[in-house]
Amino acid sequence: MEATGCPRFDYDPLDPGHGQDPWGRLAEARREQPVFFMPSLGMWCVTRYDDVRAVLHDSATFSNASAIELANPIPDDVEVPPHCVFPELRSIGNIDAPDHTRQRKLIQPAFTPKRVRRWTDEIRAIADELIDGFAAAGEVDLVAAYADPIPIRTIAAILGFPPESAAKFRHWTDSFFDLLGVPGMPRERAAELWRGLVESDDYVRELIEQRRREPRDDLVSDLVGSVADDGTPALTDDEITANVHAFVVAGTDTTAILIAQVVRLLLEDRARWAEVVADPGLIDAAIEETLRFRGPLRGNMRVATRDCEVGGVAIPQGAKLYWMPASANLDEAHYEAPERFDLHRRAGSDHLAFGVGTHFCVGAPLARLEGQVALERLVARLPNLRLPAQEVEYLPNIITPAPAALRLEWDAPGA
């Protein structure tokens, strides 16, 4: 929804140039027009730290409900059953109170830092197994061979999916993000991806029925077995299905991007990599600084529930806002030398990579742990990693543009 005379700025997250290297344009926007309308997407872009933080803290004015809509509608020849959680996907990330409060209270305990730490050995074993598969080669595409598999195999284990299903869910996750963040794809491609989402919905519902009959020590069983104060099931099958999908969608591409980004940023300056190799105690700082400096989430959406103002700009009721942690986390008004990747930055975890407020990412402790373990194993086992000259292409997406590949080299044993 556009207001008459609304401010504009030449930035489009799907423009090839802006998508690959938006940082200069976003710095100009923060200085010249920090809140502006993007006609190509029909959204208002919010770029400054304080403005983004204010939007995220005011969920009454800026709603999450229906804020995330798939950019590619269901093709006429694709049948989506009425029970399917798509296209709305009303998970805790896409609803408001009171439903959000009720569901988050039930789900949050599974993702506390203490609870997720019990998965450390599992994640380490996954990472070591993957490294075993390419350590002797002396070169690898880190995205395909390491960054992508770790989070999908981890979340599959936590949820209780059979290991062989991880590849399916990787495909379904890619389908969701493409339908969500890449508008205007060919109809045939959209139809293929929509059929995949319907298939994934059926798969999760079958798993719920299996866990209802035979509970196990996994998150799906926990959700199925949760009860309200009156002893009735606390979550409906639709709510469980939606949240299982949300865990997979929110916790795979984003963490894969984080793993690839932290390795790239450290290797771009060998002094950084050498410092972490010499002092693995800096791994946590490297993860936090990567989340701030080049975090996985470029931007996300909310919807204005009333006429309001953001950064002094009038926003009409019903307008969709595109809030940008990728810009806010580089705001000169909030950070000293924000364009410097600094392993020793003070207050490094006050970034907005996971959002803030009632909708702060419930899976943040798990994402941090996966990133830390993935980097720890590379540092320990391949300390002589190198980043050869290459153009790293980022796949177009308004929410999570991901590196298509990241080639690395090292001196393999016996080479």
N, C-alpha and C positions, 0 to 999 in steps of 0.2 A: 504494500500500500504506500503510495507516494503522495506527499504533501506538495502543494503549489509552491514553487520557488525553493524547493529543498536544495541544500548544498550538494555539490558534486565534487568528485576528485577522480583523476585518471588512475583507477586501480581496479583490476578484475582478477580474482584468484584463479580463474580458468584461462586467462591469457597466458600463452606459453612463456613469455618473458617474465611476467609477474609470478607465475607459478614456480619457475625454476629459481629465480633470484629476486624475491620481493622486498628485500631488506631496505634498500635505498628508497624505494617508493613509500614504504611504510614509515620510514623516518620523516620523510617530507610531509606525509599525512598527519603525523603527530604534531608537527610544527604548524602546518598551515590549515588543515581541515580535519581535525581528529574524529569527527562524526560526519559521515557523508552517505549519500544514497548511491547504490550500485544498480543502475537500470537493467543491466543484463540479467541480474539475479533477482531483482525486485526486493532487495534487502538493504537495510541501513548498517553500515560498517562502523564498529566502535574499536578504536585503536589504542587509546591511552590506558595506562594501568589503573588509575583511580576510577575512571569511567567504567571500565570492565568490571572492576571489583564491586562498584556500586550496583551495576546491573545484576550481578550474580547474587548479591546479598538481598535483593528485593524481588523475591519470587512471587509476591502478590501482584506487582506491577509487570514483571517480566516473566511470563509463564513458560514452563517447560512442556506443558501439555500440548501435544500436536505441533511442537516447535520443529521436530525432526520429521520431515516428509520426504519420501523417496522421490527423487527428481524425475524418474522415468515411470510413468503410469503403467498400469497393468495392460498389456496388449489384449485386443479383443479375442484372440484365439487361445488365451491362457485362462484356464479355469482355476480360480482361487476359492477353496471351500469357505463357507461362512465362518467356520471356527478358526480359520488360520489367523495367527497373531500378526501377520503382515497384511497390509502395509503399515498399520499404525504402531505396532510393537510397543504396547503400553507397559513398559518395564519401569523400574524405579528411576531410570534416567530420563523418562519421557512422560512423567505424571507429576502432579502437584499434591500438596496436602489436601485432605487427610489420608488419601490412599498411599501417597508416597511415605508419609510418616509410619503408617502401619506396616507396609512391606519392608521398608528399610530397617525397622526395629527387628524384624525376623531374620533378615539377611546379613546385617552388619556383623554379628558375632563370628560368622565364618571367615571374615576377612580382616580381623584385627591383626596387628603386627605379630602378636604372640601366636595366634593360630596359624598364620601363613608360614611362620618360621619352621613349622614341622615339615614343610615341603622342601626345605633346603637340600637335604640329601637326594631327594628325587630329582630336583632341578640340576644338581651337580652331576648326577649320574647321566641325565639326558645330555648335558653339555659335553661331558667326557666321551660319551658314545659317539656323538657327532664329530668331535675333534678326531677321535680315532679313525673315522672314515676318510679324513682328508689330510691328516698330519704328514703323511709320507709323500704327498704330492708336491709340496712346495708352493702351491698356489690354490686359490679357491674363490668362488663367488660367495662372500660371507652371507649375503641376503638369502640365497636359496639353500645353502648348506648348513646354516647355523642360526641366523637371526629369525628366520621364519619358523623353523621347526620347534624351537624351544618353547615359545608361549602356547602354541596350539597343543603340543604334547602335554604341557603342564596343566592347562585348563581341562583337557580331556581327562587326565588322571584325577583331578580334583572333583570334577562333576561325576565321574564314574563311567565315562564312555569307554568302550573297548579300544585298545590302542590302534587297531586297524581302521577305526572311524576317524582318526585325527585328520587324515588327508581330505576326507569328505568335508569335514567342517572347515578346513582351510579354504576349500573351494567355495563353500557357502558363505563364508565371511567375506571373501573377495567379491562375491556376487552382491552382497548387501551394500558394501561400500561403493561399488561401481554404480549401482542403481540409485544410491543416495547422493553421491557427490560428483557424478559425471553426467550432467544433463545432456539430452539430445542424442543418446547413443542410437545406432540403427535398431529398427524394430525387431529384426531377427535376433540380435544379440540380447536385447531387453527381454524377449520372450524366453530365451534359453536361461537367463539368470533368474527370471521370475519362477520358472518351473523348478529351479534348484531350491529356491526359498520355500516353495510348497513342500518339496521333498524333505527339507530339513525340519519343517514344522511337524510333518508326519513322524519323522524319526524320533524327535524329542518326546512326542506324545506316547509313542510305543515304549520308550525308555521309562517314562513316568509309570506306566501300567506295570512294567516289569518290576520296578522298585516298590510299587505298592504291594505286589505279591511276595517279593523276596528283597527286603531292605538290605542294603550293604553299608559299609563305612565310606560313604561319599556324599557330596553336596546335594545331588538330586534326591537321595533317600532322606536327607535332613529336611529338605523343603517339602517333600511329600508327607513326612511324618510330623511336621509342625502343627500345633493345635492352638486354638484360641482359648480364652479363659473359660468358655463354656464347654470345652472338650471337643468342639467341632474342628474340622480342618481349617487352618488359618489362611491358607492360600488355595485359590481355585486352580484347576489344571491350566486354564488360560494364563493365569498369573505366573505359575511355575514355568510354563513354556516360554512366555515372553522374557522372563528374567534369565532363564538358561541361555536363550539366544543372545540376550544383552551381555551376559558374562563373556560369551565366546566372541561376539563382535567387538566389544569394548576392550577386551583383554588380549587380543592376538595381534592384529595389525599394528596397534599403537606400541606394544612392547617390542615387536619386531623392529619397528622403526627406531625406537630408543636404542636397542642394541647396536644396530648398524651405525646410528649417528654418533654414539659415544666413541666407538672404535675409530670412525673416520676423523672425528675432531681431535682425538689424541694423536693419531698417526700423521695428521697434516702438519704437526709440529713435533718433530722427533723428541724435542726436549720434554714435551708433555708426557709422551709415551714412556720415555726413559725414567721420568720422575715417578710415574705410577708403578713401573716395574720394580724400581728401587724401594718404593714405599707403597705396598698394596693397601695400606691404611687410607690412602687417598681415593680408593675406588668409590666409596659413598659420595665423596665430594664431586668426583667426575660425573656420576649419574645425576646428581642434583644440578650441576652446572649445565649439563646437556639438556635436561628438562627445561631449564630456563632459556638457554641460548638457542637451541634448535630442537625444541620439544616436538613430539609426534603430532600434537593437535594444532593445526594451523588456525582453525576457527570453528565455531559451532553456533547454534541458533537458539533464540528465544523469541517470544511473541508478546508485544505490548498489549496489556489488558485494558488500558485506558489512554487517553491523551496525556502525554508527559513530556519531560525534557531529559536529554542525556547530553552532558557536556555543553549545556546552553542551547542545544538544538532541539526544536520542537519535533516530537515523534507522535504520529497519530495512532489512535487505538487500532489494533489489528495489524500494525506494522511488524514485520519480521526483522529482528536484529541479528547481525552476524558479529558476534563478539570474538576478538582475536587475541588469544594468549600469545601467539607468535609475535605480535606487535607489542602488547602490553608488557611482556617480559623483557623488552628491550627499551623501555621508556626511560629517557634520560632524566626525567623529573623524579624517578623513583630509584634508579640504580646509578652508581658511579661507574663511568666507563662501561656502559652496558654492552657495547660491541666488542668487548674483549672477553675471550673465554678464559676464565680465571679459576684455577683449581683451589685457590685460597680465598675465594670471595666470602665475605662475612654475610650472615643471614641469607645463605644461599637457598634455603628451602621456602622462602616466602613468595616464590613464583606462583603463577596461575596455571601451570601445565595441567593440573588435575582439577581446576576450578576452585571454588571456595563457597562456603556457606552450606546450606542444607543439602545441596546437590554435589558436594565434594565427592570425587570419584571413590566409590566404595572399594574398588580394587586397587587403589594406589599402593598399599603395602605389598601386594603380590607383584605388581609391576616393578616396584623398586627392587624387591628381592631377586626377581628374574634377571633384571639388568645387572645387579651387583654380582650375582653368581656367574652369569655369562661372561662378564668382563674379567672376573677373578680367574676363571679357568683359561681364558686366552692368555692373560698375563703370565700365569704360572707355566703353561705348557708351550706357548709359542712367543717367548719374549722378544724374538728378533723379527717380529712382523714388520712388513713394509707396505706402504701405500704407493703403488706405481701410478704414474701419470695417467689420468683418465678423466673423461667427462661423466660425472654422475648424473644420470637422468632421473628426474622425479616424476612419477606417474601423476597425471592431472587429477586432482580431487580437491574440492573446497574444504574438506574436513581433515583428511589425513593423507596428504601427498607423500608417497613412499618412494624411497630409492629403488629403481628397477634392479640394480645390481651394484655390488661393491667388490671390486677385484683386489685381493691381497696376495702378497708374496712373502716367503721366508726361506731360510736355508734349511731344507729338509735333511733329516738324518741320512748320512751316507752320500749326500750330494757333492 
